[in-house]
């Protein structure tokens, strides 16, 4: 324990060590005798869900604070988009064509990270969902620039390991989608969304809803690939139907290249302000 957190009470980690060496009596071996914080069966009970939600919010928050992460640039995008050299493995021709956005995400992350490193490394750190595809490209671009990047993984029914380009001490894993999305946005200075599927759509619309309703500050929301997005979402139809306001169409902007995205962030109103965005506070 460092001096900053030193206090006169006994370190609970010592009690955990002591418990490992308890006598093998029926009483000592009973599950009820385990320390509450050292009992996985207890911590994973349905009644403990509120505690697990709090822990899942707190653990990455403390780690990022300790790492000096001040602001982030978020990259959302499809896990199935291959890098161009492997486009022949794509399951559809459309996915093969979208492989160009792997390179755009990688180049954009490299450019952002080069500037972050030059300014000390705590501002505008790339954060992705930690998986393959566009997420891998984002973390890879940050590594190309010699900087750090964050990966916010999620436990899924099918096995998915964190991609190898995430900074190890900034690689996190989540059980709750809601808490994971909060960590995406709590430090976001810009949100860049590449073509993707249900997960990407969920993240995009969650972000737009928070901004639209004033639950978080307005930040640049950049959609890479106008042809893709206009084919998938008829934004004008929503405005024409009155289900959103015409002004809501100004909450995002289309870009095609890493250079366009960087310029859009730099010229955004209030550009240069390093504000922490905390949804719902």
C-alpha positions as a printed Julia matrix, in Angstrom:
281×3 Matrix{Float64}:
   0.0     0.0     0.0
   1.45    3.38   -0.96
   1.7     6.33    1.41
  -1.18    8.12   -0.3
  -3.64    5.42    0.81
  -2.0     4.47    4.12
  -4.3     4.33    7.15
  -4.1     2.77   10.62
  -6.6    -0.01    9.9
  -5.38   -3.49    9.01
  -4.94   -4.13    5.3
  -7.77   -6.43    4.17
  -5.38   -8.21    1.81
  -3.55   -9.58    4.83
  -6.77  -11.14    6.1
  -7.29  -12.74    2.73
  -3.84  -14.34    2.97
  -4.56  -15.51    6.5
  -7.82  -17.11    5.36
  -5.91  -19.24    2.86
  -4.04  -20.87    5.75
  -6.99  -21.5     8.05
  -7.39  -24.84    9.77
  -9.22  -27.55    7.85
 -12.14  -27.87   10.25
 -15.78  -28.13    9.15
 -16.43  -24.71   10.59
 -13.48  -22.99    8.91
 -14.2   -24.69    5.57
 -17.87  -23.69    5.56
 -18.78  -21.22    2.75
 -20.41  -18.99    5.34
 -17.03  -18.54    7.04
 -15.42  -16.97    3.98
 -14.74  -13.26    4.07
 -17.53  -11.56    2.14
 -15.2    -9.7    -0.24
 -13.26  -12.92   -0.9
 -16.26  -15.11   -1.69
 -17.04  -15.36   -5.44
 -20.18  -17.38   -4.82
 -21.51  -14.61   -2.6
 -20.46  -11.74   -4.88
 -22.16  -13.31   -7.9
 -25.54  -13.78   -6.22
 -28.45  -11.95   -7.94
 -28.96   -9.83   -4.83
 -25.42   -8.45   -5.2
 -26.02   -7.02   -8.68
 -26.06   -3.4    -7.4
 -22.64   -3.98   -5.82
 -21.25   -5.53   -9.0
 -22.51   -2.58  -11.05
 -20.71   -0.21   -8.71
 -17.51   -2.24   -8.78
 -17.56   -2.42  -12.58
 -17.91    1.34  -12.76
 -15.22    1.97  -10.17
 -12.43   -0.42  -11.18
 -11.74    1.05  -14.67
 -12.32    4.57  -13.36
  -9.6     4.21  -10.74
  -7.23    2.58  -13.22
  -7.69    5.34  -15.79
  -7.3     8.04  -13.15
  -4.07    6.42  -11.97
  -2.89    6.21  -15.6
  -3.51    9.94  -16.06
  -6.14    9.57  -18.79
  -7.72   13.02  -19.12
  -9.73   12.72  -22.35
 -10.39   10.11  -25.02
 -11.26    9.8   -28.69
 -13.78    7.0   -29.12
 -13.74    4.59  -32.06
 -16.84    2.48  -32.66
 -17.07    0.07  -35.58
 -17.63   -3.44  -36.85
 -15.71   -6.43  -35.52
 -16.13   -8.23  -38.86
 -14.38   -5.67  -41.05
 -11.02   -7.19  -42.08
  -7.8    -5.38  -42.82
  -7.33   -4.91  -46.58
  -4.64   -7.59  -46.84
  -7.19  -10.14  -45.61
 -10.24   -8.89  -47.49
 -10.49  -12.26  -49.23
 -11.61  -13.72  -45.87
 -14.65  -11.44  -45.68
 -17.97  -13.28  -45.66
 -19.58  -10.8   -48.1
 -18.38   -8.55  -50.89
 -19.64   -5.54  -48.96
 -17.44   -6.42  -45.98
 -14.5    -6.78  -48.35
 -15.18   -3.3   -49.72
 -15.5    -1.88  -46.2
 -12.0    -3.12  -45.4
 -10.7     0.26  -46.51
 -12.08    1.68  -43.28
  -9.71   -0.57  -41.33
  -6.86    1.45  -42.81
  -8.68    4.75  -42.18
  -9.27    3.83  -38.53
  -5.66    2.78  -38.11
  -4.31    5.96  -39.72
  -6.7     8.18  -37.78
  -5.7     6.54  -34.47
  -2.03    6.95  -35.32
  -2.46   10.65  -36.13
  -4.46   11.31  -32.96
  -1.97    9.41  -30.82
   1.05   11.19  -32.29
  -0.44   14.47  -31.11
  -1.4    12.96  -27.76
   2.14   11.72  -27.15
   3.55   15.11  -28.09
   1.29   16.78  -25.5
   2.16   14.39  -22.67
   0.07   11.31  -23.45
  -2.91   11.88  -21.17
  -5.22   13.73  -23.54
  -7.18   12.28  -26.47
  -6.23    8.67  -25.86
  -7.84    6.25  -28.34
 -10.47    3.97  -26.81
 -12.12    1.05  -28.61
 -14.26   -1.94  -27.75
 -11.11   -4.04  -27.56
 -12.08   -6.62  -30.18
 -11.11   -7.31  -33.81
 -11.96   -5.37  -36.96
 -12.19   -1.59  -36.65
 -11.47   -1.88  -32.92
  -8.19   -3.67  -33.6
  -7.32   -1.04  -36.2
  -7.77    1.76  -33.65
  -5.57    0.17  -31.02
  -3.05   -0.8   -33.68
  -2.78    2.75  -34.97
  -2.08    4.01  -31.45
   0.68    1.45  -31.07
   2.1     2.52  -34.45
   2.52    6.0   -32.95
   4.22    4.66  -29.83
   1.36    5.7   -27.56
  -1.21    4.15  -25.28
  -4.76    3.07  -26.09
  -7.68    1.68  -24.15
  -9.75   -1.44  -24.81
 -13.17   -1.88  -23.22
 -14.0    -5.53  -23.8
 -17.28   -7.27  -23.05
 -18.05  -10.89  -22.12
 -19.91  -12.46  -25.05
 -21.42  -15.92  -25.6
 -18.74  -16.63  -28.19
 -15.14  -16.39  -27.08
 -13.45  -13.07  -27.89
 -10.03  -12.13  -26.58
  -8.71   -8.57  -26.43
  -6.73   -7.64  -29.49
  -2.94   -7.6   -29.0
  -2.51   -3.86  -29.62
  -4.26   -2.57  -26.48
  -2.02   -1.16  -23.77
  -2.12   -4.08  -21.26
  -2.75   -1.96  -18.17
  -5.62   -0.23  -20.01
  -7.32   -3.44  -21.15
 -10.65   -3.91  -19.36
 -13.42   -6.49  -19.43
 -17.09   -5.86  -18.67
 -20.16   -7.9   -17.84
 -22.64   -5.0   -18.06
 -23.1    -3.24  -21.41
 -24.51   -0.16  -19.68
 -21.43    0.4   -17.52
 -19.15   -0.21  -20.49
 -20.96    2.46  -22.51
 -20.61    4.92  -19.64
 -16.84    4.41  -19.7
 -16.79    5.02  -23.44
 -18.37    8.44  -22.95
 -17.19    9.72  -19.58
 -13.96   11.14  -21.02
 -14.94   11.43  -24.69
 -13.88   14.51  -26.63
 -15.0    13.05  -29.95
 -16.91    9.96  -31.12
 -15.92    8.37  -34.43
 -18.26    5.72  -35.81
 -17.25    3.37  -38.6
 -19.53    0.93  -40.44
 -20.74   -1.86  -38.18
 -23.63   -3.96  -36.98
 -26.01   -4.06  -34.03
 -23.35   -3.18  -31.47
 -22.13   -0.19  -33.45
 -25.72    1.0   -34.01
 -26.44    0.67  -30.3
 -23.38    2.73  -29.39
 -24.12    5.37  -32.01
 -27.75    5.9   -31.05
 -26.98    5.82  -27.33
 -24.43    8.61  -27.88
 -26.77   10.67  -30.07
 -29.63   10.28  -27.58
 -27.48   11.47  -24.66
 -26.39   14.52  -26.64
 -29.86   15.23  -28.04
 -31.43   15.13  -24.58
 -28.71   17.18  -22.94
 -27.52   14.32  -20.76
 -23.95   14.87  -21.96
 -22.11   17.78  -23.51
 -22.1    18.05  -27.26
 -18.96   16.58  -28.81
 -18.07   15.83  -32.45
 -19.87   12.71  -33.7
 -18.25   11.68  -36.98
 -19.68    8.97  -39.24
 -17.09    7.4   -41.52
 -18.56    6.3   -44.84
 -21.51    8.4   -45.96
 -22.71    5.88  -48.59
 -22.92    3.16  -45.94
 -24.77    5.24  -43.37
 -27.24    6.8   -45.8
 -28.1     3.34  -47.06
 -28.58    1.97  -43.53
 -30.35    4.88  -41.84
 -32.78    7.27  -43.54
 -32.1    10.22  -41.29
 -34.17   12.65  -43.39
 -37.19   10.35  -43.12
 -37.0    10.62  -39.33
 -36.93   14.4   -39.56
 -39.72   14.48  -42.14
 -41.86   12.26  -39.92
 -41.29   14.61  -37.01
 -39.84   11.91  -34.78
 -36.64   13.96  -34.56
 -36.09   17.67  -35.12
 -34.38   18.94  -38.27
 -31.69   20.38  -35.99
 -30.89   16.86  -34.79
 -29.36   16.16  -38.19
 -26.59   18.56  -37.17
 -25.55   16.37  -34.24
 -23.27   14.36  -36.52
 -21.1    14.88  -39.57
 -19.95   12.58  -42.37
 -16.26   12.05  -43.08
 -14.4     9.7   -45.39
 -10.77    9.91  -44.35
  -8.63   10.22  -41.25
  -7.56   13.68  -42.34
 -11.16   14.87  -42.68
 -12.0    13.52  -39.25
  -9.05   15.25  -37.59
  -9.96   18.53  -39.28
 -13.58   18.17  -38.17
 -12.49   17.72  -34.56
 -10.07   20.65  -34.71
 -12.65   23.01  -36.21
 -15.53   21.93  -33.97
 -17.0    24.69  -31.84
 -15.11   24.73  -28.57
 -12.2    22.78  -30.08
  -9.18   22.62  -27.81
 -11.17   22.46  -24.6
 -10.31   19.32  -22.65
 -13.59   18.75  -20.86
 -14.5    15.55  -19.11
 -17.91   14.36  -20.29
 -19.95   12.59  -17.62
 -23.3    11.25  -18.89
 -26.17   11.77  -16.51
 -24.35   13.58  -13.74
